[in-house]
Amino acid sequence: MTGGKCGKNLTWTLDYRDILTISGKGKMDDYDFGYKSPSPWINQRDLIKKVVIENGITSIGERAFNFCTRLTSITIPDSVTSIGERAFSACTRLTSIKVPDSVISIGEEIFNDCGSLKEIRYPAGRDFGKVLSQGNNAKLIPYNTAPPSAQVKSSTTKPANERKFIPVVNQTPKPVVEKLRWKVEGKTLTVGGVREIKDFSKEEPPWVDSIDNIQKIVIEEGVEKISANAFIDCRRLELLTIPASVKTIGDTAFTACYCGNRLENGGRNVFWCLEDGVLIFKKNPAAKSAFDFSIDVVSWLAVEKNITGFKLEPGVVPKEKFFDRLAKRGNALHVSFS
């Protein structure tokens, strides 16, 4: 079990059943995914299947649970009065959610990119509008917050416990300031601070003075795309460390994007790239015949946890070990042959 603090008077725990529980009284902290203040469970977000927010907690922080791609269930108590922007964005397995009657303030794009979300239940009479449905096709389903007899009131009488709804639809979103962050320590280059690392084939990268010594590259959490040729001149590269947030890696983003031993099993004649989680094997146009590839000490193993499917282009032949490895994976994958 792991845990820690997530607010002045709040704590969190993640148990062996992959249930994240938020406990305490008061406000949850706001977070900025992958940058200066990521959520404290960011490194375990791929494990979280259920979130339980206990009674007494008054807010759900900005970007608190975004990119929790295995999350299927969330419990929100009546003590919560506000939900921050993008709180559940990119929770791709979340199918339904109920917003309690206590919520009077809700941020923008809280369910952005929740592709599996089918329905959002919310208090009748509240106009959350497009704030709830932005980025998905979820059905908005209002529910009554009181028995039918209590719904009929005199036009001059308001319920004693009526809450005032304060929409935040027209609030200007906080700008996300991105700045490339990098450092070289010994033979290791660490890069982050941006969602996309750009192509440096037409200009010198900021680490150019150390480029001949770099043998290991570490990409920080929060980076989502590594452009083609981003590290093209790191010719001594031997090891990659890439976080689960990376979904796309362009052609020859790394000088050593080869499959198998440099001299055997195709070597430099078979390259790979990653497109929205699909690992694509490509034959070097300069190769004169078809080449197979192995799964021994290959650079694409650095992105194995990011892979949702495989595609083999013409002229690339997998070895038997490749299919053995697929069979051992716990999640189903799509494999296609061109």
C-alpha positions in Angstrom: 0.0 0.0 0.0 1.3 3.5 -0.9 0.1 6.9 0.1 0.7 10.5 1.3 -0.8 13.9 1.4 -3.0 15.6 -1.3 -4.2 18.6 0.6 -3.7 20.5 3.9 -5.8 18.0 5.7 -6.2 15.3 3.1 -4.4 12.0 2.7 -4.5 9.3 -0.1 -3.8 5.6 -0.1 -3.6 3.1 -3.0 -4.2 -0.5 -1.9 -3.4 -3.9 -3.4 -6.8 -3.9 -5.1 -5.8 -0.7 -7.1 -8.4 1.4 -5.2 -7.3 5.0 -4.6 -9.0 6.4 -1.4 -8.9 10.1 -0.5 -9.6 10.8 3.2 -9.9 13.8 5.5 -11.7 17.1 5.6 -11.3 20.2 3.3 -9.9 21.0 -0.1 -7.9 18.8 -2.4 -4.8 20.4 -4.0 -4.8 21.4 -7.7 -2.2 19.8 -10.0 -0.5 20.4 -13.3 0.1 17.1 -15.1 3.7 16.4 -15.8 5.1 19.8 -14.9 5.8 21.7 -11.7 3.1 20.1 -9.5 2.0 16.7 -10.7 -0.5 14.6 -8.6 1.3 12.6 -5.9 0.0 9.3 -7.4 1.2 10.2 -11.0 3.6 7.3 -11.1 0.8 4.8 -10.0 -1.9 6.3 -12.2 -1.8 3.3 -14.6 -2.7 1.0 -11.7 -5.8 2.9 -10.4 -9.1 1.1 -11.2 -11.4 2.9 -8.7 -11.3 6.2 -6.8 -13.2 6.6 -3.5 -13.5 10.2 -2.2 -14.7 10.1 1.4 -17.3 12.4 2.9 -15.8 15.6 4.3 -13.7 16.4 1.2 -15.0 19.7 -0.4 -13.2 19.8 -3.8 -11.6 17.7 -6.5 -8.4 19.4 -7.7 -7.6 20.5 -11.2 -6.1 17.6 -13.3 -6.3 15.4 -10.2 -7.1 12.1 -12.0 -6.3 12.9 -15.7 -4.6 10.1 -17.7 -5.8 7.5 -15.2 -6.5 5.2 -18.1 -7.6 2.2 -16.1 -10.1 4.1 -14.0 -13.6 2.6 -14.3 -15.3 3.8 -11.1 -15.4 7.0 -9.1 -17.4 7.8 -5.9 -18.0 11.5 -5.2 -19.7 12.4 -1.8 -22.2 15.1 -1.2 -19.6 17.1 0.7 -17.9 18.0 -2.6 -18.9 21.5 -3.9 -16.4 22.1 -6.7 -14.6 20.0 -9.4 -11.5 21.6 -11.0 -10.8 21.8 -14.7 -9.6 18.6 -16.5 -10.1 16.6 -13.3 -10.9 13.4 -15.2 -9.6 14.2 -18.7 -8.2 11.2 -20.7 -9.8 8.7 -18.3 -10.4 6.5 -21.3 -12.1 3.6 -19.5 -14.6 5.6 -17.5 -18.1 4.8 -18.8 -20.5 6.7 -16.4 -20.4 9.2 -13.5 -22.8 10.9 -11.2 -22.3 14.5 -10.2 -23.8 15.1 -6.7 -26.3 17.8 -6.0 -23.8 19.5 -3.7 -21.5 20.6 -6.7 -22.0 24.3 -7.4 -18.8 25.0 -9.3 -17.3 22.9 -12.1 -14.3 23.6 -14.3 -13.8 23.3 -18.0 -13.1 20.1 -19.9 -13.3 17.9 -16.8 -14.2 14.9 -19.1 -12.1 15.9 -22.1 -11.0 12.9 -24.2 -13.0 10.4 -22.1 -13.8 8.3 -25.2 -15.7 5.5 -23.4 -17.9 7.9 -21.3 -21.6 7.1 -22.2 -23.6 9.0 -19.6 -23.2 11.8 -17.1 -25.9 12.1 -14.4 -26.3 15.6 -12.9 -28.8 17.5 -10.7 -32.0 18.5 -12.6 -32.3 22.2 -13.0 -28.5 22.8 -13.2 -27.1 24.0 -16.5 -23.7 22.5 -16.7 -24.0 22.5 -20.5 -21.1 21.8 -22.7 -18.6 21.9 -19.8 -19.5 18.4 -18.9 -19.7 16.9 -22.4 -16.8 18.6 -24.1 -14.5 16.1 -25.8 -16.9 13.2 -25.8 -20.4 12.1 -26.8 -21.7 11.3 -23.4 -25.4 11.6 -22.7 -26.4 14.1 -20.1 -29.0 12.7 -17.8 -30.7 15.0 -15.2 -31.9 13.5 -12.0 -34.4 14.8 -9.4 -32.8 16.0 -6.2 -36.0 15.8 -4.1 -39.2 13.6 -4.1 -41.9 14.6 -6.7 -44.1 16.2 -4.0 -41.2 18.5 -3.0 -40.7 19.6 -6.6 -44.0 21.6 -6.7 -43.4 24.8 -4.9 -45.2 28.2 -4.7 -43.6 30.6 -7.2 -42.9 33.0 -4.3 -41.4 30.4 -2.0 -37.9 29.0 -2.3 -36.7 25.8 -0.6 -34.8 26.7 2.6 -31.9 24.5 1.6 -31.7 25.7 -2.1 -28.1 26.0 -3.2 -27.0 28.8 -5.6 -25.2 27.4 -8.7 -22.2 29.4 -9.8 -21.2 28.4 -13.4 -17.6 28.9 -14.4 -18.1 28.2 -18.2 -16.9 31.7 -19.2 -13.8 31.6 -17.0 -10.6 32.1 -19.0 -8.6 28.8 -18.8 -5.3 29.2 -17.1 -2.5 29.3 -19.7 -0.2 26.3 -19.7 3.4 27.6 -20.0 5.7 25.1 -21.6 9.4 25.4 -21.6 11.9 22.7 -22.6 13.8 21.5 -19.6 17.0 19.5 -20.0 20.2 18.6 -18.1 23.2 16.4 -18.8 24.8 14.5 -15.9 27.7 12.4 -16.8 26.6 10.5 -19.9 22.8 10.8 -19.2 20.6 13.4 -20.9 17.3 14.1 -19.2 14.6 16.0 -21.1 11.1 17.2 -20.2 8.9 20.2 -19.4 7.0 20.1 -22.7 4.3 17.9 -24.2 6.2 17.6 -27.5 9.9 17.4 -28.0 10.5 19.0 -31.4 12.6 17.9 -34.4 16.2 19.1 -34.1 17.4 18.0 -37.5 17.5 21.6 -38.8 18.9 23.3 -35.8 21.3 22.5 -33.0 19.7 21.1 -29.9 20.6 22.9 -26.6 22.6 19.9 -25.5 24.9 20.0 -28.6 28.1 20.5 -26.6 27.6 17.2 -24.8 26.1 15.2 -27.8 29.1 13.1 -28.4 29.1 11.7 -24.8 25.4 11.0 -24.4 24.8 7.2 -23.9 21.5 7.3 -22.0 18.4 9.5 -22.6 15.7 9.9 -19.9 12.4 11.4 -21.0 10.4 12.9 -18.1 6.8 12.2 -17.3 4.3 14.5 -19.1 5.9 14.3 -22.5 3.3 13.0 -25.0 5.2 13.2 -28.3 8.8 12.9 -29.4 9.1 14.3 -32.9 11.0 12.7 -35.8 14.8 13.3 -35.6 14.5 14.8 -32.1 17.7 13.1 -30.9 19.1 12.3 -34.4 22.8 13.1 -33.6 23.1 11.2 -30.3 25.2 8.5 -32.1 26.5 6.8 -28.9 23.0 6.2 -27.5 22.7 2.8 -25.8 19.8 3.1 -23.4 16.3 4.8 -23.3 13.9 5.5 -20.4 10.5 6.6 -21.7 7.4 7.2 -19.5 3.9 5.9 -20.1 2.7 9.4 -21.1 4.5 9.2 -24.5 2.1 8.0 -27.2 3.9 9.0 -30.4 7.6 8.8 -31.4 8.5 9.9 -34.9 10.8 8.2 -37.5 14.4 8.0 -36.3 13.6 10.1 -33.3 16.6 8.4 -31.8 19.7 7.6 -33.8 19.6 4.0 -32.5 16.0 3.2 -33.5 17.0 -0.2 -34.7 15.5 -3.7 -34.1 17.9 -6.4 -32.8 21.7 -6.5 -32.9 23.3 -3.8 -35.0 25.0 -6.3 -37.2 22.6 -9.3 -37.0 18.8 -10.0 -37.6 18.3 -7.0 -39.9 20.2 -4.6 -37.6 20.1 -1.1 -39.0 17.8 -2.3 -41.8 14.7 -2.4 -39.6 13.5 0.7 -37.8 10.6 1.5 -35.6 8.3 4.4 -34.6 5.3 4.8 -32.4 2.0 6.4 -33.6 -0.7 6.9 -31.0 0.5 3.7 -29.2 0.9 1.6 -32.3 4.5 0.3 -32.7 5.3 0.3 -36.4 8.3 -1.7 -37.8 9.6 -0.3 -41.1 12.2 -1.6 -43.6 15.1 0.8 -44.3 14.5 1.9 -48.0 18.2 1.3 -48.6 17.9 -2.4 -47.7 18.1 -4.7 -50.7 16.0 -7.6 -49.4 13.5 -8.4 -46.6 14.9 -8.5 -43.1 13.8 -10.2 -39.9 14.2 -8.8 -36.5 14.7 -10.1 -33.0 13.4 -9.0 -29.5 16.8 -9.2 -27.8 18.3 -6.0 -26.4 16.3 -3.7 -28.7 15.6 0.0 -28.3 11.8 -0.4 -28.7 11.6 -2.3 -25.4 11.9 1.1 -23.7 8.3 1.8 -24.9 6.8 -1.6 -24.2 4.4 -0.3 -21.6 3.2 2.4 -24.1 2.2 -0.1 -26.8 -1.4 -0.8 -27.7 -0.8 -2.5 -31.0 1.8 -3.5 -33.6 2.0 -3.0 -37.3 4.6 -4.7 -39.6 5.2 -3.0 -43.0 6.3 -4.9 -46.2 9.7 -6.4 -46.1 9.8 -6.8 -42.3 9.7 -10.4 -41.0 9.2 -11.2 -37.3 11.1 -14.0 -35.6 9.2 -16.6 -33.6 10.4 -15.0 -30.4 8.3 -11.9 -31.3 5.1 -13.9 -31.1 6.2 -15.7 -28.0 6.6 -12.3 -26.3 3.1 -11.1 -27.5 1.6 -14.3 -26.0 3.1 -13.5 -22.6 1.6 -10.0 -22.4 -1.3 -9.6 -20.0 -3.3 -7.2 -22.3 -4.7 -7.9 -25.7 -3.0 -6.2 -28.6 -3.9 -5.6 -32.2 -1.3 -6.8 -34.7 -1.5 -6.0 -38.4 0.6 -6.9 -41.4 0.8 -4.7 -44.5 
